[in-house]
Amino acid sequence: MEAATPLRTPVVRTVGDRLAVDGLVLGDECAVRLVREREQAGEDTVRAIVDAIAIGARVLDREAAGANAEFVRNEFEKVSKEVDAAFTERARQVAEQLQGKVDEVFGPESGHVTKALEKHFSDGSSTAVQNRVKEVVAEVMTKSREDLLRQFSSADGQNPLAEFKAATVRELQSANERQTKTMNALYGRLGDLQQELQALRDEREKQEEVAAERERGTAKGRDFEELVADALDEIAVAQGDDCDAVGDVPGSGGKRGDVVVAIEACKGPARGRIVFEAKDRRISKPEAMKQLDEALEHRDADYAVLVVPTDQEVPAKLRPLREYNGDKLVVVWNPDEDSRLALDLGYSLARARVLMARSESEGIDGAAVRDVVERALAGMEDVRKVKSSLTAAKTNIDRAAGTVDLISDRVREHLRAIDELVQAAEGEAAAAAARPDEPEQSELL
């Protein structure tokens, strides 16, 4: 700012925390223009001057602080360079001194540590640790070897193996005698087992031949359905009934049902019809009931019978010779067996049930028939129990034969082991007898 020629001497002073300006006239173009604009706008010109003074004071104060900071930074950089140079020189001196000491202690040629290691661990030094250890170990080993030679070469009580050798020879001789006796007893027992085994084998071969002959006699190229039809035809002829194999002949609605028996059809009009369904495989209970119901419908029958060859083919949760729904029955008949009792009983039971259904009009004593049927079923249950016992006995015989074979194999293994032990014992005894009482030095070593 440039001051104009004052009309009177300006005075600027501080009054407490205030600044007083008196008689100050400014000729600054920017300040004049700013005040003029405020004056023309009708604003407070004094406030504009106060703001200008305050802003200028702050700018001057900031520039003064920046100048001081620049001065401090320059001084600090100067001092840092001096300190860095001094520290670098001091570090170089310390490194040189440390390197000298390291070379003095660890130098590869004249260092104290190198000389000490060369003295105590060099192969060419007689006082080296490894050379002293080798000498001590060699000395101890030589002395121990000599002591062992003296101890084991003597035949008196100082030798700990003298009694052991004698006891070993005695024990081998005793074991040889025991093994000889045991082998003789085993050979005798083995002969008895072989005879029993041969007898069991002969018995099993006979049973297999009988079963094979029976299978050849019953098969003859026919299946289970044909065998059931032949057996039922024989039973029906004796009763005056008519039996027809209708497995391939369609009935009213289908071909379900393999054999149809017309009761007393040989003497006149049939008094009832029984349908037989032959199955050589197992089916479920619902499937069995479904097929029997279809057989009753397709063959216009009064009673249905399911015939299976063994107990394994009986449907689950069904029992042989037990009626179901009052018009169904399951019979187990194996064509390979000589007896036809189960099929006869099932046929008679079904025939009786059909005739009993007509008893009110034809005068049949239903109570008497039921009593006889119950007694027949009880007798059949006894037959089944006896057959189960016979089957279990045959199974036990076969199992015993297998056990005998297994025992024979084990006995043979034991005999081979005994032979090996005897041969080994005899070889050791012969070697012990061939050795002199005083063992050679090389053997003991």
VOPAGU-2260 file (C-alpha; in pm, 1 decimal, decimal comma):
REM VOPAGU-2260
SITE   aa  ch    i         X         Y         Z
SITE  MET   A    0       0,0       0,0       0,0
SITE  GLU   A    1     121,7     352,1     -73,6
SITE  ALA   A    2      20,6     629,4     158,2
SITE  ALA   A    3     -88,3     965,2      13,0
SITE  THR   A    4      34,0    1290,2     153,8
SITE  PRO   A    5    -145,4    1297,8     482,5
SITE  LEU   A    6    -341,3    1599,6     583,8
SITE  ARG   A    7    -221,6    1527,4     929,9
SITE  THR   A    8      14,1    1278,5    1085,1
SITE  PRO   A    9    -149,7     935,7    1101,7
SITE  VAL   A   10    -145,2     754,3    1434,4
SITE  VAL   A   11    -167,9     372,5    1477,1
SITE  ARG   A   12    -165,9     230,7    1826,8
SITE  THR   A   13    -295,9     -62,6    2028,2
SITE  VAL   A   14    -546,8     -17,7    2298,9
SITE  GLY   A   15    -570,3    -336,0    2505,4
SITE  ASP   A   16    -666,9    -609,5    2262,3
SITE  ARG   A   17    -778,5    -354,9    2001,5
SITE  LEU   A   18    -598,1    -164,1    1720,1
SITE  ALA   A   19    -672,8     208,0    1675,3
SITE  VAL   A   20    -598,4     385,0    1343,2
SITE  ASP   A   21    -626,6     768,3    1327,6
SITE  GLY   A   22    -565,7     998,5    1032,1
SITE  LEU   A   23    -453,6     722,6     789,4
SITE  VAL   A   24    -524,2     791,9     419,5
SITE  LEU   A   25    -464,8     514,3     157,4
SITE  GLY   A   26    -405,1     556,5    -213,6
SITE  ASP   A   27    -405,4     179,4    -304,3
SITE  GLU   A   28    -608,0     134,8    -624,1
SITE  CYS   A   29    -747,6    -204,6    -521,8
SITE  ALA   A   30    -851,7     -80,3    -175,1
SITE  VAL   A   31   -1013,1     232,7    -319,4
SITE  ARG   A   32   -1205,4      33,9    -581,8
SITE  LEU   A   33   -1325,3    -220,3    -321,7
SITE  VAL   A   34   -1450,0      54,3     -84,3
SITE  ARG   A   35   -1613,2     245,3    -370,7
SITE  GLU   A   36   -1808,1     -62,8    -480,4
SITE  ARG   A   37   -1924,9    -122,7    -126,6
SITE  GLU   A   38   -2015,7     243,2     -88,7
SITE  GLN   A   39   -2214,2     247,2    -411,4
SITE  ALA   A   40   -2390,0     -72,2    -305,8
SITE  GLY   A   41   -2488,9      87,4      20,8
SITE  GLU   A   42   -2289,3    -156,6     228,6
SITE  ASP   A   43   -2074,6     -93,3     536,4
SITE  THR   A   44   -1742,0      48,1     407,0
SITE  VAL   A   45   -1581,8      35,2     752,6
SITE  ARG   A   46   -1643,7    -340,0     762,1
SITE  ALA   A   47   -1469,4    -379,5     427,1
SITE  ILE   A   48   -1159,8    -193,4     551,8
SITE  VAL   A   49   -1157,1    -401,6     873,1
SITE  ASP   A   50   -1173,5    -725,6     671,1
SITE  ALA   A   51    -896,8    -608,8     438,3
SITE  ILE   A   52    -667,4    -523,1     733,2
SITE  ALA   A   53    -744,8    -858,8     904,9
SITE  ILE   A   54    -683,6   -1063,0     591,1
SITE  GLY   A   55    -361,4    -877,5     514,5
SITE  ALA   A   56    -238,6    -928,1     872,2
SITE  ARG   A   57    -299,4   -1303,3     847,8
SITE  VAL   A   58    -115,6   -1325,9     513,3
SITE  LEU   A   59     183,6   -1138,0     654,6
SITE  ASP   A   60     190,5   -1361,6     961,9
SITE  ARG   A   61     179,5   -1679,6     745,7
SITE  GLU   A   62     462,7   -1554,5     524,5
SITE  ALA   A   63     672,1   -1477,6     831,2
SITE  ALA   A   64     612,3   -1831,6     969,9
SITE  GLY   A   65     706,8   -1985,8     630,1
SITE  ALA   A   66    1027,7   -1792,4     623,7
SITE  ASN   A   67    1115,3   -1916,3     974,9
SITE  ALA   A   68    1039,4   -2281,4     876,2
SITE  GLU   A   69    1260,2   -2251,0     564,3
SITE  PHE   A   70    1542,4   -2121,8     780,2
SITE  VAL   A   71    1505,3   -2410,6    1027,7
SITE  ARG   A   72    1500,8   -2667,8     744,4
SITE  ASN   A   73    1818,8   -2526,7     588,7
SITE  GLU   A   74    1994,5   -2532,4     924,9
SITE  PHE   A   75    1882,4   -2889,3     991,1
SITE  GLU   A   76    2007,8   -3012,3     653,7
SITE  LYS   A   77    2340,9   -2847,2     716,4
SITE  VAL   A   78    2379,2   -3007,6    1060,9
SITE  SER   A   79    2265,0   -3349,3     924,5
SITE  LYS   A   80    2532,7   -3347,5     657,3
SITE  GLU   A   81    2798,2   -3268,8     918,0
SITE  VAL   A   82    2671,4   -3546,0    1151,0
SITE  ASP   A   83    2651,4   -3796,6     865,5
SITE  ALA   A   84    3006,7   -3725,5     755,9
SITE  ALA   A   85    3134,3   -3758,1    1113,8
SITE  PHE   A   86    2940,3   -4084,5    1169,6
SITE  THR   A   87    3064,8   -4231,6     840,2
SITE  GLU   A   88    3426,5   -4159,3     929,5
SITE  ARG   A   89    3382,6   -4305,7    1279,1
SITE  ALA   A   90    3212,1   -4619,9    1142,4
SITE  ARG   A   91    3495,8   -4669,6     892,8
SITE  GLN   A   92    3752,0   -4651,6    1173,2
SITE  VAL   A   93    3555,9   -4899,3    1387,5
SITE  ALA   A   94    3514,6   -5142,5    1092,2
SITE  GLU   A   95    3890,3   -5128,4    1022,6
SITE  GLN   A   96    3970,1   -5203,5    1387,4
SITE  LEU   A   97    3711,4   -5488,6    1399,8
SITE  GLN   A   98    3844,5   -5641,6    1076,8
SITE  GLY   A   99    4192,2   -5640,4    1223,0
SITE  LYS   A  100    4078,3   -5819,8    1536,6
SITE  VAL   A  101    3881,2   -6076,8    1333,5
SITE  ASP   A  102    4181,7   -6148,3    1114,4
SITE  GLU   A  103    4392,7   -6184,7    1424,0
SITE  VAL   A  104    4156,5   -6442,1    1582,0
SITE  PHE   A  105    4001,1   -6620,5    1280,0
SITE  GLY   A  106    4260,2   -6565,5    1006,4
SITE  PRO   A  107    4291,1   -6864,9     772,0
SITE  GLU   A  108    4669,5   -6887,2     819,7
SITE  SER   A  109    4776,5   -6711,5    1138,1
SITE  GLY   A  110    4451,8   -6685,6    1338,0
SITE  HIS   A  111    4446,5   -6810,7    1698,3
SITE  VAL   A  112    4134,5   -7025,4    1638,6
SITE  THR   A  113    4275,5   -7174,3    1319,1
SITE  LYS   A  114    4597,0   -7272,8    1497,2
SITE  ALA   A  115    4400,4   -7430,7    1786,8
SITE  LEU   A  116    4179,3   -7631,8    1548,2
SITE  GLU   A  117    4481,7   -7743,1    1350,8
SITE  LYS   A  118    4643,4   -7863,5    1669,1
SITE  HIS   A  119    4346,9   -8055,5    1813,9
SITE  PHE   A  120    4164,6   -8184,1    1501,4
SITE  SER   A  121    4421,9   -8216,8    1221,5
SITE  ASP   A  122    4490,4   -8568,8    1093,6
SITE  GLY   A  123    4862,2   -8499,8    1097,4
SITE  SER   A  124    4868,8   -8402,3    1465,5
SITE  SER   A  125    4938,8   -8674,1    1719,4
SITE  THR   A  126    4740,9   -8488,2    1984,2
SITE  ALA   A  127    4428,1   -8457,1    1761,1
SITE  VAL   A  128    4102,7   -8565,6    1926,5
SITE  GLN   A  129    4002,0   -8821,7    1662,1
SITE  ASN   A  130    4345,8   -8981,8    1669,0
SITE  ARG   A  131    4334,5   -9013,4    2048,2
SITE  VAL   A  132    3980,4   -9159,8    2028,9
SITE  LYS   A  133    4092,9   -9417,0    1770,7
SITE  GLU   A  134    4383,7   -9520,5    1989,1
SITE  VAL   A  135    4164,3   -9557,5    2298,7
SITE  VAL   A  136    3892,3   -9754,7    2111,6
SITE  ALA   A  137    4147,5   -9985,5    1951,1
SITE  GLU   A  138    4305,9  -10050,6    2287,1
SITE  VAL   A  139    3970,4  -10125,5    2454,5
SITE  MET   A  140    3855,5  -10355,0    2171,4
SITE  THR   A  141    4180,6  -10551,1    2176,6
SITE  LYS   A  142    4157,9  -10602,4    2551,0
SITE  SER   A  143    3785,5  -10702,5    2531,8
SITE  ARG   A  144    3856,7  -10952,1    2252,7
SITE  GLU   A  145    4135,2  -11110,8    2453,6
SITE  ASP   A  146    3911,7  -11134,9    2763,0
SITE  LEU   A  147    3631,0  -11299,5    2560,0
SITE  LEU   A  148    3872,1  -11547,3    2406,2
SITE  ARG   A  149    4004,3  -11647,1    2746,0
SITE  GLN   A  150    3653,2  -11675,6    2892,8
SITE  PHE   A  151    3487,4  -11879,4    2616,0
SITE  SER   A  152    3791,5  -12094,4    2544,7
SITE  SER   A  153    3798,8  -12238,1    2894,9
SITE  ALA   A  154    3604,4  -12552,4    2982,1
SITE  ASP   A  155    3561,6  -12475,6    3352,4
SITE  GLY   A  156    3294,6  -12279,8    3531,6
SITE  GLN   A  157    3424,6  -11949,1    3395,8
SITE  ASN   A  158    3273,8  -12031,5    3056,1
SITE  PRO   A  159    2900,9  -11938,4    3071,4
SITE  LEU   A  160    2822,1  -12154,5    2764,7
SITE  ALA   A  161    2967,9  -12480,7    2893,6
SITE  GLU   A  162    2656,4  -12581,8    3089,4
SITE  PHE   A  163    2433,0  -12445,3    2818,7
SITE  LYS   A  164    2597,5  -12664,0    2555,2
SITE  ALA   A  165    2562,9  -12973,8    2770,1
SITE  ALA   A  166    2201,3  -12895,3    2858,6
SITE  THR   A  167    2121,8  -12834,6    2490,1
SITE  VAL   A  168    2257,0  -13177,0    2392,7
SITE  ARG   A  169    2058,7  -13347,0    2668,5
SITE  GLU   A  170    1739,4  -13163,2    2578,3
SITE  LEU   A  171    1776,9  -13250,6    2208,4
SITE  GLN   A  172    1813,8  -13616,6    2291,4
SITE  SER   A  173    1511,3  -13608,1    2521,3
SITE  ALA   A  174    1305,8  -13420,9    2258,9
SITE  ASN   A  175    1403,5  -13678,7    1998,7
SITE  GLU   A  176    1274,1  -13960,9    2218,8
SITE  ARG   A  177     947,2  -13776,2    2293,4
SITE  GLN   A  178     894,1  -13694,7    1928,8
SITE  THR   A  179     948,0  -14057,0    1832,2
SITE  LYS   A  180     683,4  -14172,6    2077,7
SITE  THR   A  181     444,4  -13896,4    1968,3
SITE  MET   A  182     490,8  -13980,6    1601,6
SITE  ASN   A  183     420,9  -14348,9    1664,6
SITE  ALA   A  184      99,3  -14257,1    1848,4
SITE  LEU   A  185       1,1  -14014,7    1574,5
SITE  TYR   A  186      65,5  -14272,5    1303,5
SITE  GLY   A  187    -162,7  -14515,4    1486,1
SITE  ARG   A  188    -434,0  -14256,0    1533,2
SITE  LEU   A  189    -396,9  -14146,0    1171,9
SITE  GLY   A  190    -456,1  -14501,2    1056,2
SITE  ASP   A  191    -780,0  -14514,5    1255,2
SITE  LEU   A  192    -891,1  -14177,8    1117,3
SITE  GLN   A  193    -815,5  -14290,0     764,1
SITE  GLN   A  194   -1031,2  -14598,5     809,6
SITE  GLU   A  195   -1318,4  -14390,3     948,6
SITE  LEU   A  196   -1272,1  -14137,1     673,0
SITE  GLN   A  197   -1283,9  -14406,0     405,9
SITE  ALA   A  198   -1602,0  -14548,0     557,4
SITE  LEU   A  199   -1764,3  -14204,6     557,2
SITE  ARG   A  200   -1653,5  -14144,3     199,8
SITE  ASP   A  201   -1798,2  -14477,9      90,1
SITE  GLU   A  202   -2126,0  -14392,4     260,1
SITE  ARG   A  203   -2138,8  -14052,7      96,1
SITE  GLU   A  204   -2063,2  -14199,2    -246,2
SITE  LYS   A  205   -2346,0  -14446,8    -201,4
SITE  GLN   A  206   -2584,7  -14167,2    -110,0
SITE  GLU   A  207   -2473,0  -13965,1    -413,0
SITE  GLU   A  208   -2523,4  -14266,7    -639,8
SITE  VAL   A  209   -2869,3  -14328,1    -498,2
SITE  ALA   A  210   -2959,2  -13958,9    -545,5
SITE  ALA   A  211   -2826,1  -13961,8    -901,1
SITE  GLU   A  212   -3017,8  -14277,2    -985,8
SITE  ARG   A  213   -3333,9  -14132,4    -837,8
SITE  GLU   A  214   -3285,1  -13812,3   -1035,1
SITE  ARG   A  215   -3238,9  -14007,7   -1357,8
SITE  GLY   A  216   -3551,3  -14211,3   -1284,1
SITE  THR   A  217   -3773,9  -13911,9   -1206,6
SITE  ALA   A  218   -3654,8  -13659,1   -1461,1
SITE  LYS   A  219   -3687,2  -13836,4   -1796,7
SITE  GLY   A  220   -3702,8  -13502,6   -1972,8
SITE  ARG   A  221   -4024,8  -13394,2   -1794,7
SITE  ASP   A  222   -4067,5  -13081,0   -1586,7
SITE  PHE   A  223   -4226,1  -13039,7   -1247,5
SITE  GLU   A  224   -4570,3  -12959,9   -1386,9
SITE  GLU   A  225   -4583,6  -13286,2   -1581,2
SITE  LEU   A  226   -4470,9  -13487,6   -1280,1
SITE  VAL   A  227   -4744,2  -13330,3   -1065,0
SITE  ALA   A  228   -5004,8  -13402,1   -1333,0
SITE  ASP   A  229   -4901,1  -13771,3   -1354,2
SITE  ALA   A  230   -4910,9  -13812,8    -976,6
SITE  LEU   A  231   -5252,0  -13644,0    -949,3
SITE  ASP   A  232   -5387,8  -13862,0   -1229,5
SITE  GLU   A  233   -5292,4  -14175,7   -1036,6
SITE  ILE   A  234   -5460,7  -14042,7    -722,9
SITE  ALA   A  235   -5773,6  -13933,9    -913,0
SITE  VAL   A  236   -5820,4  -14271,1   -1085,0
SITE  ALA   A  237   -5819,4  -14446,2    -746,9
SITE  GLN   A  238   -6091,6  -14203,0    -624,1
SITE  GLY   A  239   -6310,0  -14228,8    -935,6
SITE  ASP   A  240   -6227,2  -13869,7   -1027,3
SITE  ASP   A  241   -6132,8  -13726,9   -1364,8
SITE  CYS   A  242   -5793,2  -13552,0   -1395,0
SITE  ASP   A  243   -5689,8  -13327,9   -1687,0
SITE  ALA   A  244   -5360,4  -13143,4   -1747,3
SITE  VAL   A  245   -5480,1  -12808,5   -1877,9
SITE  GLY   A  246   -5165,5  -12594,9   -1849,7
SITE  ASP   A  247   -5166,4  -12512,7   -2220,6
SITE  VAL   A  248   -5543,7  -12503,0   -2262,6
SITE  PRO   A  249   -5711,0  -12162,6   -2204,2
SITE  GLY   A  250   -6005,4  -12153,1   -1967,7
SITE  SER   A  251   -6267,1  -11888,0   -1910,6
SITE  GLY   A  252   -6047,5  -11579,5   -1904,1
SITE  GLY   A  253   -5695,0  -11723,6   -1910,6
SITE  LYS   A  254   -5457,9  -12020,1   -1873,2
SITE  ARG   A  255   -5403,0  -12001,1   -1498,5
SITE  GLY   A  256   -5411,7  -12350,1   -1340,4
SITE  ASP   A  257   -5208,4  -12654,8   -1450,2
SITE  VAL   A  258   -5429,7  -12952,6   -1349,1
SITE  VAL   A  259   -5810,1  -12971,1   -1299,8
SITE  VAL   A  260   -5974,8  -13259,1   -1111,1
SITE  ALA   A  261   -6348,5  -13319,8   -1154,1
SITE  ILE   A  262   -6471,0  -13506,5    -843,4
SITE  GLU   A  263   -6653,7  -13837,5    -923,3
SITE  ALA   A  264   -6675,8  -13738,9   -1289,8
SITE  CYS   A  265   -6598,7  -14102,1   -1385,8
SITE  LYS   A  266   -6932,0  -14213,0   -1231,4
SITE  GLY   A  267   -7152,1  -13931,9   -1352,1
SITE  PRO   A  268   -7185,4  -13554,1   -1328,1
SITE  ALA   A  269   -6897,2  -13390,0   -1144,5
SITE  ARG   A  270   -6974,0  -13297,5    -782,8
SITE  GLY   A  271   -6704,7  -13030,6    -774,2
SITE  ARG   A  272   -6378,2  -12915,2    -930,3
SITE  ILE   A  273   -6029,5  -12876,6    -784,3
SITE  VAL   A  274   -5755,1  -12681,0    -965,2
SITE  PHE   A  275   -5384,4  -12745,8    -896,5
SITE  GLU   A  276   -5110,1  -12487,2    -967,1
SITE  ALA   A  277   -4754,4  -12633,8    -984,4
SITE  LYS   A  278   -4461,0  -12399,2    -907,0
SITE  ASP   A  279   -4093,0  -12501,5    -893,6
SITE  ARG   A  280   -3984,9  -12158,1    -771,1
SITE  ARG   A  281   -4073,4  -11945,1    -472,3
SITE  ILE   A  282   -4323,4  -11660,6    -502,2
SITE  SER   A  283   -4456,5  -11415,7    -245,8
SITE  LYS   A  284   -4776,7  -11469,3     -46,8
SITE  PRO   A  285   -4977,1  -11198,8    -228,8
SITE  GLU   A  286   -4867,2  -11337,9    -564,5
SITE  ALA   A  287   -4957,8  -11692,9    -456,5
SITE  MET   A  288   -5306,6  -11585,3    -344,0
SITE  LYS   A  289   -5353,4  -11389,1    -665,8
SITE  GLN   A  290   -5258,7  -11684,0    -886,2
SITE  LEU   A  291   -5481,9  -11925,7    -690,7
SITE  ASP   A  292   -5777,4  -11685,1    -717,3
SITE  GLU   A  293   -5717,6  -11655,2   -1091,5
SITE  ALA   A  294   -5697,1  -12034,0   -1121,7
SITE  LEU   A  295   -6034,1  -12067,1    -943,1
SITE  GLU   A  296   -6183,2  -11814,7   -1183,8
SITE  HIS   A  297   -6025,8  -11940,1   -1506,5
SITE  ARG   A  298   -6104,4  -12308,3   -1437,9
SITE  ASP   A  299   -6444,2  -12255,4   -1273,4
SITE  ALA   A  300   -6319,1  -12456,2    -971,0
SITE  ASP   A  301   -6434,2  -12480,3    -610,8
SITE  TYR   A  302   -6092,2  -12528,9    -449,2
SITE  ALA   A  303   -5731,4  -12434,0    -543,3
SITE  VAL   A  304   -5409,1  -12612,3    -439,6
SITE  LEU   A  305   -5053,0  -12478,4    -483,8
SITE  VAL   A  306   -4793,4  -12758,2    -521,9
SITE  VAL   A  307   -4421,6  -12683,0    -465,1
SITE  PRO   A  308   -4126,0  -12927,5    -460,7
SITE  THR   A  309   -3956,3  -12831,7    -127,4
SITE  ASP   A  310   -4013,7  -12621,8     182,6
SITE  GLN   A  311   -3785,1  -12353,8      36,2
SITE  GLU   A  312   -4041,3  -12284,3    -239,2
SITE  VAL   A  313   -4333,0  -12236,4       5,6
SITE  PRO   A  314   -4442,9  -11869,6     -15,5
SITE  ALA   A  315   -4341,7  -11649,1     273,5
SITE  LYS   A  316   -4578,1  -11653,0     574,7
SITE  LEU   A  317   -4761,0  -11963,4     440,7
SITE  ARG   A  318   -4741,1  -12315,7     580,0
SITE  PRO   A  319   -4792,0  -12647,3     401,3
SITE  LEU   A  320   -5125,6  -12829,7     446,7
SITE  ARG   A  321   -5290,2  -12528,6     609,4
SITE  GLU   A  322   -5605,7  -12384,8     451,1
SITE  TYR   A  323   -5637,9  -12019,5     361,8
SITE  ASN   A  324   -5962,2  -11833,1     290,7
SITE  GLY   A  325   -6147,7  -12168,1     309,6
SITE  ASP   A  326   -6066,1  -12256,1     -54,3
SITE  LYS   A  327   -5685,2  -12257,0     -85,4
SITE  LEU   A  328   -5410,8  -12496,2      22,9
SITE  VAL   A  329   -5031,9  -12533,3     -13,8
SITE  VAL   A  330   -4875,6  -12878,9     -56,7
SITE  VAL   A  331   -4505,6  -12971,9     -60,0
SITE  TRP   A  332   -4430,9  -13273,5    -279,6
SITE  ASN   A  333   -4084,7  -13363,2    -406,4
SITE  PRO   A  334   -4091,7  -13598,8    -708,2
SITE  ASP   A  335   -3744,0  -13727,9    -608,8
SITE  GLU   A  336   -3884,6  -13877,8    -289,6
SITE  ASP   A  337   -4049,2  -14219,1    -283,5
SITE  SER   A  338   -4338,0  -14108,1     -65,6
SITE  ARG   A  339   -4645,2  -13936,0    -214,6
SITE  LEU   A  340   -4812,1  -13898,0     121,7
SITE  ALA   A  341   -4817,5  -13516,7     131,6
SITE  LEU   A  342   -4977,5  -13492,0    -214,6
SITE  ASP   A  343   -5232,5  -13764,3    -127,0
SITE  LEU   A  344   -5327,0  -13581,3     190,8
SITE  GLY   A  345   -5355,7  -13244,7      16,5
SITE  TYR   A  346   -5571,2  -13400,0    -257,8
SITE  SER   A  347   -5796,3  -13571,9      -1,3
SITE  LEU   A  348   -5829,5  -13256,2     208,6
SITE  ALA   A  349   -5926,3  -13044,6     -93,1
SITE  ARG   A  350   -6172,3  -13314,8    -211,5
SITE  ALA   A  351   -6328,1  -13338,2     133,7
SITE  ARG   A  352   -6367,4  -12958,4     157,4
SITE  VAL   A  353   -6548,3  -12948,6    -177,7
SITE  LEU   A  354   -6777,8  -13237,0     -80,1
SITE  MET   A  355   -6841,5  -13083,7     264,0
SITE  ALA   A  356   -6966,1  -12767,9      92,5
SITE  ARG   A  357   -7244,1  -12985,3     -56,9
SITE  SER   A  358   -7305,5  -13191,5     258,3
SITE  GLU   A  359   -7632,9  -13022,1     353,1
SITE  SER   A  360   -7804,3  -13137,6      32,2
SITE  GLU   A  361   -7635,4  -13476,5      -5,7
SITE  GLY   A  362   -7619,1  -13604,4     352,9
SITE  ILE   A  363   -7239,9  -13607,1     409,3
SITE  ASP   A  364   -7135,2  -13603,3     775,0
SITE  GLY   A  365   -6924,4  -13285,9     776,7
SITE  ALA   A  366   -6821,4  -13321,5    1142,2
SITE  ALA   A  367   -6684,3  -13671,2    1083,9
SITE  VAL   A  368   -6497,6  -13556,2     777,0
SITE  ARG   A  369   -6344,5  -13265,2     968,8
SITE  ASP   A  370   -6237,0  -13498,3    1251,2
SITE  VAL   A  371   -6063,6  -13735,1    1012,7
SITE  VAL   A  372   -5897,4  -13444,8     834,4
SITE  GLU   A  373   -5761,8  -13306,7    1160,6
SITE  ARG   A  374   -5618,3  -13646,9    1255,7
SITE  ALA   A  375   -5459,5  -13677,9     911,0
SITE  LEU   A  376   -5301,0  -13333,6     943,6
SITE  ALA   A  377   -5163,5  -13424,3    1286,6
SITE  GLY   A  378   -5015,0  -13743,1    1145,0
SITE  MET   A  379   -4864,8  -13545,5     857,2
SITE  GLU   A  380   -4703,0  -13309,1    1107,0
SITE  ASP   A  381   -4537,4  -13610,9    1273,2
SITE  VAL   A  382   -4416,4  -13725,3     933,4
SITE  ARG   A  383   -4269,2  -13381,3     871,6
SITE  LYS   A  384   -4085,7  -13388,1    1203,7
SITE  VAL   A  385   -3938,0  -13730,1    1131,1
SITE  LYS   A  386   -3826,2  -13614,8     786,5
SITE  SER   A  387   -3666,1  -13306,7     942,9
SITE  SER   A  388   -3480,3  -13532,0    1186,2
SITE  LEU   A  389   -3357,7  -13750,6     901,3
SITE  THR   A  390   -3247,2  -13444,5     705,4
SITE  ALA   A  391   -3060,4  -13311,2    1007,8
SITE  ALA   A  392   -2894,0  -13651,5    1056,9
SITE  LYS   A  393   -2779,6  -13655,7     693,8
SITE  THR   A  394   -2652,4  -13300,6     728,9
SITE  ASN   A  395   -2458,0  -13396,7    1041,2
SITE  ILE   A  396   -2307,3  -13695,2     860,1
SITE  ASP   A  397   -2194,3  -13472,5     573,4
SITE  ARG   A  398   -2060,1  -13217,7     817,7
SITE  ALA   A  399   -1873,9  -13490,9    1008,3
SITE  ALA   A  400   -1717,9  -13612,4     684,6
SITE  GLY   A  401   -1597,9  -13260,1     610,8
SITE  THR   A  402   -1463,6  -13226,2     964,1
SITE  VAL   A  403   -1273,6  -13554,2     927,7
SITE  ASP   A  404   -1117,5  -13427,2     606,1
SITE  LEU   A  405   -1014,0  -13106,7     781,2
SITE  ILE   A  406    -870,4  -13296,2    1079,3
SITE  SER   A  407    -677,8  -13524,1     845,7
SITE  ASP   A  408    -524,4  -13224,2     671,0
SITE  ARG   A  409    -427,1  -13072,3    1004,4
SITE  VAL   A  410    -274,0  -13400,5    1122,7
SITE  ARG   A  411     -69,8  -13419,4     804,3
SITE  GLU   A  412      51,5  -13064,0     865,6
SITE  HIS   A  413     147,1  -13157,8    1223,9
SITE  LEU   A  414     334,0  -13466,1    1099,7
SITE  ARG   A  415     526,7  -13259,7     848,5
SITE  ALA   A  416     612,5  -13005,8    1120,5
SITE  ILE   A  417     730,6  -13289,9    1348,8
SITE  ASP   A  418     949,8  -13431,2    1073,0
SITE  GLU   A  419    1104,1  -13089,5    1017,1
SITE  LEU   A  420    1169,1  -13043,3    1389,8
SITE  VAL   A  421    1324,1  -13389,9    1418,3
SITE  GLN   A  422    1544,3  -13334,7    1115,9
SITE  ALA   A  423    1654,6  -12995,7    1248,2
SITE  ALA   A  424    1724,4  -13140,5    1594,8
SITE  GLU   A  425    1919,5  -13433,0    1450,2
SITE  GLY   A  426    2123,4  -13193,3    1233,6
SITE  GLU   A  427    2205,2  -12974,7    1535,0
SITE  ALA   A  428    2292,6  -13274,8    1748,9
SITE  ALA   A  429    2520,1  -13413,1    1479,0
SITE  ALA   A  430    2686,2  -13074,3    1434,5
SITE  ALA   A  431    2729,9  -13040,6    1812,0
SITE  ALA   A  432    2881,2  -13387,3    1835,3
SITE  ALA   A  433    3120,5  -13313,0    1547,9
SITE  ARG   A  434    3249,6  -12990,5    1706,6
SITE  PRO   A  435    3552,6  -13017,3    1942,3
SITE  ASP   A  436    3518,7  -12923,7    2308,4
SITE  GLU   A  437    3744,4  -12623,1    2261,6
SITE  PRO   A  438    3584,1  -12386,9    2008,2
SITE  GLU   A  439    3813,2  -12219,5    1761,4
SITE  GLN   A  440    3895,1  -11855,0    1802,8
SITE  SER   A  441    3733,2  -11759,9    1471,2
SITE  GLU   A  442    3402,2  -11923,0    1572,7
SITE  LEU   A  443    3387,0  -11734,3    1897,7
SITE  LEU   A  444    3455,1  -11411,9    1717,5
